[in-house]
Amino acid sequence: MIAATSQLGLLPPIALDELVDRASLLTRLDRKYILPATDLQAVLGGLPGDVRALEIDRRRVFAYRSLYFDTPGLDSYLAAAHRRRRRFKIRIRSYLDSGTHFAEVKTPGRRGTTVKQRIPHTGGPHLGPEARAHADAVLADASIPGDGLRFGHVLTTLYSRATLFVPSTGSRVTVDTDLTWALPDGSAIRIPDRVIVETKSARTTSEVDRLLWSLGHRPCPVSKYATGLAALRPDLPANRWRPVLRRHFPTLAMENR
């Protein structure tokens, strides 16, 4: 990762305000790739020359934490596991370096897109009244019945993220390293040898997608929430994520057979 961090430092910077203005992409098409950490240097070395890296206070890699919430019956997880059309994710996303937090709800959009709606959050590691009202409103707009459902914290993800801007397609690329999945009881898995690269565009395939394809990487259905919960909870139905676990996280797949 030292070489990859050095490569990030060579890219021209982009400030947060400009990135949000040019590529907020709250409705977007996401493609996710899982790479061995040793392959990241080749990806960064092959980026188009106009790609820029998010820089805040001279930092280009930032610590993230997401607290995921689900019902006692795991409605969110099971909707994803069974590919239901009306599925959702609810989380508190924390930017640990700046101490800012957002309550976020993700729902499917048209033609395979993802819609993310969020509000600032000040309620700590809990869904307070404002966050719950936001979640209820978003779910109602997506025709997902949420009234009467109870939501509790079921999974935490921790990772470091670098964000890139691709001017040719107005798209973003995120590079997540040092991923950790943790249950509320303290059970945890740390995965330092894998990197999750995600391209986020309005519709167009980006140059970074084509670069990844040329290096032999293909999109895969990884969800930090669902895949992490499947890895830590082998009692759950996980047919959708077992191929991902077997191919990209073979040690976890062996543990959960």
N, C-alpha and C positions, 0 to 999 in steps of 0.2 A: 504493500500500500504506500510505502514511502515514495517509490518511483511514480505511482499514479498521482499522488498528491503534488509532486513536483510538476507533473504535466498539467494539472489543473491550474497551477500558478502561472503557467505560460500563456494561458488563454486571455484574450482581452476581457475586461470586466463589464458587467452590467449591474446597475443599481436596482434595488427592489422596486422603487416607484416605476421605473421604466419597464421592468419586466412585467409588472402587473398591468401596466397600460397597454403593452404590446401583446401579451400572452397570458391573460388571466385564466382562460380556458376552464371555467367552472362547468361548462358542458363540453365534453370532449370524447374522443375515441382513444382509449388506452391500449397500449400493447406492452406486455411485460416479458422480460427475458431474465433467466437465471444463468449466471456465468460463474465459472471458477474464478476466484479472486486473481489468479495468475493471468487471466485473459484480459483484465481491465486495461492494462497498459497498452495493449494492441488496439483496443477500441478507442481510447483517448488519443493515441497517436495517429489514428486514421480519420479524425474528425475534420469536416470542412474548415477552411481557414477562417471563415467569418463567425464561427460558433463562439459565443461569449459565456462566461461563467458568472453566476450571481456572486456578488461580493458585498458584504456588510461589515463595517468596522474592520476592514482588512482580512476578514475571514471568508473562506470559500467552502468549508465543510462545517455543518451545523448538526447539533444533537436534537433529535426528535423523540417524542414519546406519544403514543396513542393508547388511550384507555377505551376498550370496546365494551359496549353494553348490549345485552340481549335479555330475552325473557327467560323465566325459569325453564320453559320448554324449548329454549334455543330456536325460536322462530326465525331469527335472522340467519343463523347458521344453516338450518335445515332448508330454508328457501333457496340458499345458494347451492347446497348439496344436491338438491333435487331439481335445480335449474328452473325454478318457478319464475314466472314473468313478473310478479309483484314481490320483489325482494328489496332488501334495504340493509344499510349499515348505519349504526349510530356510534359516534365516538367523541371523545374529547382529545383534540390534537394540541399538543404543547410544543412550543418552540423554546427549548430549554435555555438556549444562550441568551435570548431576549426576555424570557419570562412571560411571553404572551400565550394565550390559550383561546381556543375556539371550540364551540359545540358544533359538530358537523353531522349532516345526514346525507347519505348517498343513496340515490335511486336510479333505476335504468331510464335512459332517454330513448329517443327514436334511433333506429338503425344501428343498434349496438353501442350507442354513446352512454356515458355516465354523467349524471347531473349531481353536482355537489353544492349544497346550500349550507351556509354556516353563519354563526353570529359570535361576537366576542363572548368569552366565558370567564366569569370570576368566581364560580362556585366551588373551586377546589376539585378534588377527584370524585365528584358526585354530579349527577344530573339534577341541578337545582330547578326551581319553578320556571325560570326563563328558558333554560335549555330544554326542559320537558315540553313546554308550550311550543317551542320551535320545532321539536321533533314531531309532535302531534300534528302541527299545521302542515309540515312537509309530507308526512305520510298520508294525510287526508287529501292533499293535492294530487298525490300519486295513486289515489284510490286504494290505499292500503289501510285496512281497519286497524287503528291504534288505540282507540278508546278502551280504557279498562286494562290495558296491558301493563305489567310491571317490568321495569328494566333494571337490571343490576350489572355491575362490573364483572366481566367474565374473562378478559384477557388483556394483557399489556404488551405492547411492542416497543422496543427501544432500538434505535439505529442512528447512524450518522449519514447525512445526506448532502450531496452536492447537486446543484441545479444548473442546467445549461439552457441557453436560448439559441434556437436555430432560426436565423433571420429569413432564410429562403422560404420557409413554410409557416413562420410565425408560431412555431411550436416549442414545447419544453421537453427536456430530457432530465430525469432524475436518476441519480446513482446512489444506491443505498448500500452501506457496508456495516459490518459489525452488528448484524441483526441478532436480537435476543427476543425470544417469546417467553412470557411468564404468566402463570396462573395466579389468582389471588391467594392461594395457599402457599405460594413461594416456590412451587415447582417451576423450573426454568430450563430452557435450552438456548445456548449461545452458538451462533454459526459464523465463525470468523472467516471461513474458507469459501464463502459464496457471496456474490454480489447480485443485487436485483436492479436491473436497468429498466426504466419505464419511459416510453415515448408517449407524449400527450399532445394530440393535434386535433384541430377542428374536424377534419376528414382526411386530409392528404397524407399519404405516406411520406415520411421525412427522409432526408439523406441519411440520418442516423439509423433508421430502420434498414435501409439498403446496405449500409456498412455492416450492421450486425448480421444480416443474411449472408453477405459475402464472406464473413468469418465463420459461418456455419452455425449461427445461433438462430433459433426460431422462437416466436412468441409461445408462451405457455400459460395455462390458466392458474396462475398462482395468486392467491389472495393472502395478504399478511394475516388477516383475521382468520379466515376459514382454514388455510393450510396450517397455520400455527396451532389452532385449536385441535385440528385432526392429529397433529404430531404429538401434542401433549395429552390428548384424550383418545386413546385407541379404542375406547368403547363406543365412539360415535360413528355413524355411517359416514364413510369417507371415500367411496368409489371414485368420485371425481378427482380427488387429490392424491390417491395412492400412486398413480403413474408419476406425478410430479415428485413425490417423496422418494420413490424407488430410483428415479433417474438422477435427481439433483441433490437429494439428501439421503444417500444410501444407508448411512449409519442409523438415521432415524427410522427408515423403513424396516431395517432388520430388527430394531428394538420393538417396533409396534406390530410385528407379524402376529 
